[in-house]
Each structure stands twice: as C-alpha cells, then as structure tokens.
Amino acid sequence: MIGIRIAELRKSRGMSQKALGDKLHVTQGAVSQWENERTLPDTQQQRAIASFFDVSLDYLLGLSETKNHPNADLADLR
C-alpha cells in the first residue's frame, strides 16, 4: 500500500520520481522501487515522506484514509 500512496502523492504534486528522489536525497531508482513495492523506505524515510507530503504516517502506510495528521485540529487551538 505504501508504494501506491507514494505514487499517488507524488503524481498529485506533478512531480517526477527523480524530483521526489532529489527532495528526499535518494535516487530515482529508489523511488521507483518503493512505488513498485520491490523495496520499502526505511522508518526514517517514511517519516520524511509523510512530512514532505504533509500526511500522517497512518495514511502513508495505508492504515487510515484520512490524510491529515491525527492532531492537526488541536494545533489550531494553541
């Protein structure tokens, strides 16, 4: 599921795999491997991807259909 989400988020921003790789300091090949689910980004990379796209890790991992961070509404109250 993570590969599908990465591809979906990347394409929604009109980015190439190379452009995303450059932002995340990995190769285009690494992004391709993730999107095709041949390999998975490590935990640190998953956090960087979620942060870059401003989505929760649960969304990125396919555990939630909600893109927002779980406490996003609470941040507005501070």
MOPEHU-V655820 format. One record per pair of residues at least 6 apart in sequence whose ideal C-beta (glycine too) atoms are under 7 Angstrom apart, sorted by the first residue. I is the first residue (numbers start at 1). J is the second residue. D is the distance in whole Angstrom. If there is no record, write none. Layout:
BEGIN
[[I/J/D] [I/J/D]]
END
This chain:
BEGIN
[[1/61/7] [1/62/3] [2/34/7] [2/40/6] [2/60/6] [2/61/6] [2/62/7] [3/34/5] [3/35/5] [3/36/6] [3/37/4] [5/59/7] [5/60/5] [5/62/6] [6/34/5] [6/35/6] [6/49/6] [7/35/4] [9/53/4] [9/55/7] [10/20/5] [17/28/5] [17/31/4] [17/32/6] [18/28/4] [20/31/5] [21/27/5] [21/28/5] [21/30/6] [21/31/5] [23/52/6] [24/45/7] [24/48/6] [24/49/7] [24/52/7] [33/39/4] [34/40/7] [34/41/5] [41/49/6] [46/57/6] [46/60/6] [47/57/7] [49/60/6] [50/56/6] [50/57/5] [50/60/5] [55/67/5] [56/64/6] [56/66/7] [56/67/7] [56/68/7] [56/69/5] [56/70/6] [58/64/4] [59/66/6] [59/67/5]]
END
